[in-house]
Amino acid sequence: MFPSPITTIQPTSQGKVRDLYDLGDQLLLVATDRISAFDYILPDEIPNKGRVLTQLSAFWFELLDGVVENHLISTDVADLPEAFQPFADWLRGRFMLVRKAEMFPVECIVRGYLAGSGLAEYERTGTVCAITLPEGLQNSSKLPQPLFTPSTKADLGGHDENISFSQCVDLVGEEAAQALDRLSTQIYSTAAEYARERGIIIADTKFEFGTIEGTIVLGDEVLTPDSSRFWPADQYQVGQSQPSFDKQYVRDWLSANWDKQGEPPSMPADVIKRTAEKYEQAFTMITGRTLIA
């Protein structure tokens, strides 16, 4: 397990950046400052990254409450179970107390712009996740409409794989797949419009959904620099890669300094500092709030 400042309680499970504690009828999700790229957990942490992910997710959950239900109960340290109170100072701003949900075994990705693996596929075949697109699109082109492009959910250390809508139906059923498509694109469109008015383009993002008593709810984190591509709107230019407020900055540094063989290298202090600044800048631009640190 990865080390945690919560020294007296072992996490029930750990993901790339989160520690999960099973509280019986609820879960405690703790966002650490770990950062991952290319399916590796990097040796360096990004200061306050977990707080950005948690507080930005809580902001979106509140904003989107009229669009979709979610699993959030509280982010207030007063609501922490007694066993976690000695660690309240570290947990403040980086945990979510949530309802348990039966999670769907798919990642719900929505693409509004052509980038990443979608761009690579389009350049080969003219499609994105087997969806045929118009000819003549370029790097970072806005798509005619947001695309629902689900993927598998890999275990820690594995690789998510893009799947077609029909494969999604095979995994979750026709009714649920249709609902996930509709909710994902509706949430993306609502959030993208909101962020665009505040100077950020959400190029694509990833959602996770589950069910609670038969109702589909939005879970995990939502619309953060870890799960989305955030581009500065005032610098957007079609036909090239965009500057970003997300971990693309880290991916670019790794690509230039690591052959992706063996364990990833440590990042220089200036890369760590700049990444932390980018995450916090995205938070401030979107929410208009000051990060609780």
N, C-alpha and C positions, 0 to 999 in steps of 0.2 A: 504494500500500500504506500501511497505518497504521504510524506509527513504532513501533519496538520497542527496548528496552534491549539486545537481542541485535544488536549493530551490525555484526558481521562475517559473519553468515549470514542470507540472505534466506529468509523462509518460503516453502514450496512453495505454500501457499494460505492465505488468511485468511477467517475467518467474521466474524460480528458481534462476537463476544467472544473467539474463539480463533485462535491462529496454529498452523499445522500444518507440521511438517518431515518430509519423507519420508526415512527412513534405510535404504531398501532393503527388508529383510524386516520392518521395524518402522516405527512412526510415533511422533513426539514431539508430543504435544498440549500446548499451552501456553495456560492460561487467563489472559487479560489482565484489567485492571480496567475495560475498556470496558463500557458498559451500553447496551442498546438498548430502544426502546419504540416501538410503532406502526410497526414495520419501519424505524425510523431508528436509526442509531448516534448517541448523544448526544455533545455536545462535551466533557462532563466525565466523568472517571473516578471510580469509587467505591473508595476505598482498601481494599486487601486483598480485594476482591470475588473476584478470580481464585483466591485461596487458599481462600476459603470453598467455591467451586464444586468445586475439585479435591479438597480434603480431605473434604468431605462425600460426594462421589461415591465416593472410595476407601473410606470407611466403609460405604456402602451395598453396594458391590461385595462387600466381605468378608461383611457380614451376610447377603446374599442368595445367597451362593455355593452353598448347598444347593438353591436354587430354580432358578437359571439360571446357565450359564457366562457369563463376561465376557471382555473383551479386555485387561484390565489386566495388565501385566508388573511394573512397579515405579514407585514415586514417590520412590525414594531417590536423592539427588544423586550418590552413589557409582557409580550405574549410568548416569549421563549419559555420552554419548560425549565423547571428549577435546575435540572442538571446542567443546563447550558448557560445559566446566568453568570457563572464565573468568567465566561468567555464573551460576555456581551459587548465589550469595547471592540474586540476584533470582529465580531459578527455584525455589528451595527452597519446597516446599509448593504450587506452582502448576503443576506439569507432571505428565503421565502418559506413561510409556513403554508403548506398547500394541502388540498384535498387529494386523496388517492384516486387515481383514474386508471382504467384499463386502456393502456396506450395502444394505438394502431401500429402495426409493424412496418410503417413506411414513413419516410421523410417527405413532407409536402413542400416541394420547391416551386416557387413562382418566379418566372423570368420576365422582366419588363424590357430588358435591353440585351443585346447580343454580346456576351462576354464569357470568359472562362471556358469550361468544357463545351458549352453550347456553341460558342464561336468556333472551336476546333472541329466539332461535328459538322456545323454548317459549311465550313470551308471544304470539308471532304465530300459531303453528300447533299448539301442544300436543305438539310433537315436539322431539327433539334429534338432529341428523344423521339425520333421517327415521325415528328410533325413537320410536314413540308412547309417551307417558308418562301416568300417571294425572292426572286433573283435580285442581285445587286446590293444586298445588305452588306454593311461593312462592320469592322470592329467598333463596338459600342453603339451601333444603330439602335434606335428605339424600335421595338417590335410593333407590328400592327395592332396587337392586343396582348395583354399578359398571358403567358403560357403556364399551365399547370404541368409540371414535369417531375413526377415523383421519383423517389429512389428507394432502394433497400436501406435498412438500418443495420449497419455492421456492428459487431461487438468491438470492444476496445482493442485497438491494434489492427482491425480489419479495414476494408475499403467499402464505402457505400457504392452501389452500382445503380446507374440510371435505368429506369424501367419504363415501359410503355403504359398507357392508360389501361389497356386490356390486362397487362400483368398486374397492375394495381388492383383491378377487379378480382383477379384470381386470388389475391392475398386478403382482401377485406370485404369482397362482395360488391355487387353492382350498386346497391342503394348507398352504402357507405362511401364508395369511390366517387359517386356523383356528388354527394354532400361535401366531401373533402375538397373536390375540385371547386365547387361553388363557394365554399367558405374561404378557401385559400386565396382565390382571385379577388373576392370581395374585400377581404382584410388587406391584401396587398394594395389594391386600388385606393382604398380609404387612407391607408398610411402613406402611400407614395404621394398622394395629393397634399396631405398635411405637411410632409417633410419638404416637398418641393417648394412650398410657400415659405419655408424657413431656410432655403438655400442648399438643401441636400437632395440629390437624386438617389432613390433606392433602386439600384439596377436589378437586383434579384435578392431573394431571401428564402429562408427555410422555416417552416412551421412544423410543430408536432401537436397532434390531437389525440385525445382519448375519450372515453365515455364514462360518465358518472350517472348511475341510475338511468341508463338508456339515452342520456343527452350527450351530444358531442360537445366537448369543451376544449379550449385552447390551453396547452400546457407548456412545460419546460420554460425556456427563455423565448423572447419574441422580439424581432426587429432590432437586433443589437449588431455592433461591429463584428462580432464573432459569427453571426448567422446570416449576415447580409453583406452586400457590396454597397457602400455609401460613397457617392462621388460629390465633390463640390460643384454645385450647379453653375457657378460663375466661371468655371474653367472647362466646362464640358465641350468637347469637340469630337464630332463623328470621324471615324477613320483611324483612331489611335487608342492606345490604352489610356485610362484616365487616372489622374491622381486620386487618392482615396483617403477616407477616414477609418478604414478597417484594417484587418491584418494582412492585406495585400502588400503593405509596406514591408512586413516581416517576410512574406513569401518571396518578394523580389530580392531582399538581402540574402536569403538562404540560397536562392537560385544562382546568385552571382558568387557565392562563397562556399558552396557545398555541392558535391556530386550526387547527393542522395544515397550514398553508400555508407553503411554503418550508422553510428549515432550522430545526430545533428550537432553542430558546433555551438559554443556559447556566442551570444551576440555582444557586440561592443556596447559600452554604456550609452553612447549617443543614440544608437538604434533603439535601445530599451526606453530611453527618455522620450524620444520622438514618437514612439508607438503609444506610450502612455498619454502624451499630449494629444495625439490624434483621437484616441478613444474619448477622452474627456471633452474635446472640442465638439465631437459629434453629439455627445450627451447634452451639452449646453445649448447648441444650436437647435436641437430638436425640442427639448423640454423648456428652455428658458430658465432653468433652475441651476442652482449651485450644487455640485456633487457633495453628498454627505460622506466625509472621509474621516 
